[in-house]
């Protein structure tokens, strides 16, 4: 199965690197309008870009349209006349529905709408995906799943839930980075070297997430287990509650969700 990337920016390159390990250089190709982005890929992988979007389409079975929503229409305009019924479009663009692609392409194109995230760059991505209402063979679906699992975990969801995925996994790495940065600053304030403070905070966040995934316990139960009566942790939790920690997270994620609707 040949996979071509149109767009190799932050998200595109994260997926590309994962796919590289699973599918191999001989089955991947890419292009981008940015010479800087191409230079980065060439330096890290040794793979040269193809000359144009059309070249990528002509050399691929799965075409990953890793471009921002505002540029999608012009990209589609340039490739729709060379796409065939046998090819599959994979799209990580926020807010653009399967119906949008069918309308833009002008025919009943096969689409896999998805929402990955940037931890794909270290093979710990979280992706949600959904298929258009077209025939897909078992082999094609297996290739799609292998693609998403090449850079992390993946779950199939109905399309009506795809916008809800954006705040909880698509955008949420930014929230965690902000929290880690704040924790590092607090560590420095209390006397720790910054490098060690970031490392300890990041490893603790990684371990806490792994506990949720592997124990299956409710996060509240795991939180309670750390909070000894009259101890240091419950004192910190009291402050977080007083400062509206939970409310801020919920309101931020709802705002993120509302933003996705502007692309519909």
C-alpha positions as CSV (number, residue, x, y, z in Angstrom):
1,X,0.0,0.0,0.0
2,X,1.5,3.3,-1.1
3,X,1.0,6.3,1.1
4,X,1.5,9.9,-0.1
5,X,1.5,13.0,2.0
6,X,0.4,16.4,0.7
7,X,1.6,18.7,3.5
8,X,4.5,17.8,5.8
9,X,4.3,20.4,8.5
10,X,4.2,19.5,12.3
11,X,1.2,17.1,12.1
12,X,2.1,15.8,8.7
13,X,5.7,15.0,9.7
14,X,4.6,13.4,12.9
15,X,2.4,11.0,11.0
16,X,5.0,10.5,8.3
17,X,7.7,9.4,10.8
18,X,5.4,6.8,12.3
19,X,4.3,5.5,8.9
20,X,8.0,5.3,7.9
21,X,8.7,2.7,10.5
22,X,5.7,0.6,9.5
23,X,5.5,0.9,5.8
24,X,9.1,1.7,4.8
25,X,10.6,4.4,2.6
26,X,9.7,2.6,-0.6
27,X,6.0,3.0,0.2
28,X,6.0,6.6,1.2
29,X,6.2,9.9,-0.7
30,X,5.5,13.5,0.1
31,X,5.5,17.1,-1.0
32,X,5.0,20.5,0.6
33,X,4.8,24.2,-0.4
34,X,7.4,25.0,2.2
35,X,11.1,24.6,1.2
36,X,12.0,24.7,4.9
37,X,9.6,21.8,5.8
38,X,11.0,19.8,2.9
39,X,14.6,20.5,4.0
40,X,13.7,19.2,7.5
41,X,12.3,16.0,6.2
42,X,15.2,15.4,3.8
43,X,17.7,16.0,6.6
44,X,16.0,13.6,9.1
45,X,14.9,10.9,6.7
46,X,17.0,11.2,3.6
47,X,13.9,11.2,1.5
48,X,13.4,13.8,-1.2
49,X,10.1,15.4,-1.9
50,X,8.2,14.9,-5.1
51,X,7.8,17.9,-7.4
52,X,4.0,18.4,-7.0
53,X,0.8,17.4,-5.4
54,X,-0.2,15.7,-8.6
55,X,2.9,13.6,-8.5
56,X,2.0,12.4,-5.0
57,X,-1.5,11.5,-6.1
58,X,-0.2,9.5,-9.1
59,X,2.1,7.5,-6.9
60,X,-0.2,6.7,-3.9
61,X,-3.1,4.5,-2.9
62,X,-3.7,6.4,0.3
63,X,-3.4,10.2,0.1
64,X,-3.0,12.1,3.4
65,X,-4.2,15.7,3.0
66,X,-2.2,17.2,5.9
67,X,-3.0,20.8,5.2
68,X,-4.8,23.4,7.2
69,X,-8.6,23.7,6.7
70,X,-8.3,27.2,5.1
71,X,-6.1,25.8,2.3
72,X,-8.0,22.6,1.7
73,X,-10.2,23.9,-1.1
74,X,-7.3,25.1,-3.3
75,X,-5.4,21.8,-2.7
76,X,-8.4,19.7,-3.8
77,X,-8.9,21.9,-6.8
78,X,-5.5,21.0,-8.0
79,X,-5.7,17.2,-7.6
80,X,-9.4,16.2,-8.1
81,X,-9.0,15.6,-11.8
82,X,-6.2,13.0,-11.2
83,X,-7.8,11.1,-8.3
84,X,-9.3,7.7,-9.1
85,X,-12.1,5.7,-7.5
86,X,-9.5,3.2,-6.2
87,X,-7.7,5.8,-4.1
88,X,-8.5,6.8,-0.5
89,X,-8.2,10.2,1.0
90,X,-7.1,10.4,4.7
91,X,-7.7,13.8,6.2
92,X,-6.7,15.2,9.6
93,X,-8.1,18.7,9.0
94,X,-10.2,20.1,11.8
95,X,-13.9,20.6,11.3
96,X,-14.1,19.5,7.6
97,X,-16.7,16.8,7.2
98,X,-16.7,13.9,4.8
99,X,-19.6,15.6,2.9
100,X,-17.3,18.6,2.4
101,X,-14.7,16.4,0.6
102,X,-17.3,14.7,-1.6
103,X,-18.7,18.1,-2.6
104,X,-15.3,19.6,-3.3
105,X,-14.1,16.6,-5.2
106,X,-17.3,16.5,-7.3
107,X,-17.9,12.8,-6.9
108,X,-18.3,10.0,-4.3
109,X,-14.7,10.0,-3.1
110,X,-13.7,7.5,-0.4
111,X,-12.6,9.4,2.7
112,X,-11.2,8.6,6.1
113,X,-11.7,11.6,8.3
114,X,-9.4,11.7,11.3
115,X,-8.1,13.6,14.2
116,X,-4.5,12.7,15.3
117,X,-2.2,14.7,17.6
118,X,1.4,15.7,17.7
119,X,2.7,13.0,20.2
120,X,2.6,10.9,17.1
121,X,6.1,12.3,16.6
122,X,7.3,10.1,19.5
123,X,4.9,7.2,18.5
124,X,2.5,8.0,21.3
125,X,-0.2,9.7,19.3
126,X,-3.9,9.4,19.9
127,X,-6.1,9.3,16.7
128,X,-9.8,9.0,16.1
129,X,-11.0,8.1,12.6
130,X,-14.2,7.4,10.7
131,X,-14.9,6.0,7.2
132,X,-17.1,7.5,4.6
133,X,-20.1,5.5,3.6
134,X,-18.3,3.8,0.7
135,X,-17.1,0.2,0.1
136,X,-13.7,-0.4,1.8
137,X,-12.1,-3.9,1.5
138,X,-10.8,-5.7,4.6
139,X,-7.3,-5.1,3.3
140,X,-7.9,-1.4,2.9
141,X,-9.3,-1.0,6.4
142,X,-6.4,-3.0,7.8
143,X,-4.0,-0.6,6.0
144,X,-5.8,2.4,7.4
145,X,-5.7,1.0,11.0
146,X,-2.0,0.1,10.5
147,X,-1.3,3.6,9.4
148,X,-2.8,5.2,12.5
149,X,-1.4,2.6,14.9
150,X,2.1,3.2,13.4
151,X,2.3,6.4,15.5
152,X,0.2,5.5,18.6
153,X,-3.2,4.4,19.6
154,X,-6.3,4.8,17.4
155,X,-10.1,4.4,17.8
156,X,-12.9,4.3,15.2
157,X,-15.8,6.6,16.0
158,X,-18.9,7.8,14.2
159,X,-18.4,11.0,12.3
160,X,-20.8,13.0,14.5
161,X,-18.3,12.7,17.4
162,X,-15.2,13.8,15.4
163,X,-15.5,17.5,16.5
164,X,-15.6,16.4,20.1
165,X,-12.2,14.6,19.7
166,X,-10.4,17.9,19.0
167,X,-10.4,19.4,22.5
168,X,-9.8,16.1,24.3
169,X,-6.9,14.8,22.3
170,X,-6.2,16.8,19.2
171,X,-5.5,20.1,21.0
172,X,-4.9,18.8,24.5
173,X,-1.1,18.3,24.2
174,X,-0.9,22.1,24.4
175,X,-2.7,22.1,27.8
176,X,-0.3,19.5,29.2
177,X,2.7,21.4,28.0
178,X,1.4,24.5,29.7
179,X,0.9,22.6,32.9
180,X,4.3,21.1,32.7
181,X,5.9,24.5,32.1
182,X,4.0,25.9,35.2
183,X,5.2,22.9,37.3
184,X,8.7,23.4,36.1
185,X,8.5,27.1,37.1
186,X,7.2,26.1,40.5
187,X,10.1,23.7,40.9
188,X,12.6,26.4,40.1
189,X,10.8,28.8,42.5
190,X,11.3,26.2,45.3
191,X,14.9,25.5,44.4
192,X,15.1,22.8,41.8
193,X,17.2,23.1,38.6
194,X,14.9,23.7,35.7
195,X,16.0,20.7,33.6
196,X,15.4,18.3,36.5
197,X,12.1,20.0,37.3
198,X,10.8,19.5,33.8
199,X,12.0,15.9,33.7
200,X,10.4,15.0,37.0
201,X,7.1,16.7,36.1
202,X,7.0,15.1,32.6
203,X,7.8,11.6,33.8
204,X,5.2,11.9,36.6
205,X,2.5,13.0,34.0
206,X,3.5,10.1,31.8
207,X,3.3,7.6,34.7
208,X,-0.1,9.0,35.9
209,X,-1.5,8.7,32.4
210,X,-0.2,5.1,32.2
211,X,-1.9,4.3,35.5
212,X,-5.3,5.4,34.1
213,X,-4.8,3.3,31.0
214,X,-3.5,0.2,32.6
215,X,-5.5,0.0,35.9
216,X,-8.8,1.0,34.4
217,X,-9.6,2.9,37.6
218,X,-11.5,6.1,37.7
219,X,-9.1,9.2,37.8
220,X,-10.9,10.4,40.9
221,X,-10.0,7.1,42.7
222,X,-6.4,7.4,41.7
223,X,-6.3,11.0,42.9
224,X,-7.8,10.1,46.2
225,X,-5.1,7.4,46.7
226,X,-2.4,10.1,46.6
227,X,-4.3,12.4,49.1
228,X,-3.3,11.3,52.6
229,X,-5.4,12.8,55.4
230,X,-4.0,16.2,56.4
231,X,-1.2,15.7,53.9
232,X,0.7,17.8,51.3
233,X,-1.3,16.6,48.3
234,X,-4.7,17.4,49.6
235,X,-3.4,20.9,50.5
236,X,-2.4,21.4,46.9
237,X,-5.7,20.0,45.6
238,X,-7.6,22.4,47.9
239,X,-5.8,25.4,46.2
240,X,-6.4,24.0,42.7
241,X,-10.1,23.7,43.5
242,X,-10.2,27.2,44.9
243,X,-8.6,28.6,41.8
244,X,-11.1,26.9,39.5
245,X,-8.7,24.3,38.0
246,X,-11.4,21.9,36.8
247,X,-13.7,24.7,35.6
248,X,-10.8,26.3,33.6
249,X,-10.1,23.0,31.9
250,X,-13.7,22.3,31.1
251,X,-14.3,25.8,29.8
252,X,-11.2,25.8,27.7
253,X,-12.1,22.5,26.1
254,X,-15.7,23.7,25.3
255,X,-14.2,26.9,23.7
256,X,-11.9,24.6,21.6
257,X,-14.9,22.6,20.6
258,X,-16.9,25.7,19.7
259,X,-14.0,26.8,17.5
260,X,-14.2,23.6,15.4
261,X,-17.7,24.6,14.3
262,X,-16.3,27.7,12.5
263,X,-14.8,25.4,9.9
264,X,-18.0,23.4,9.2
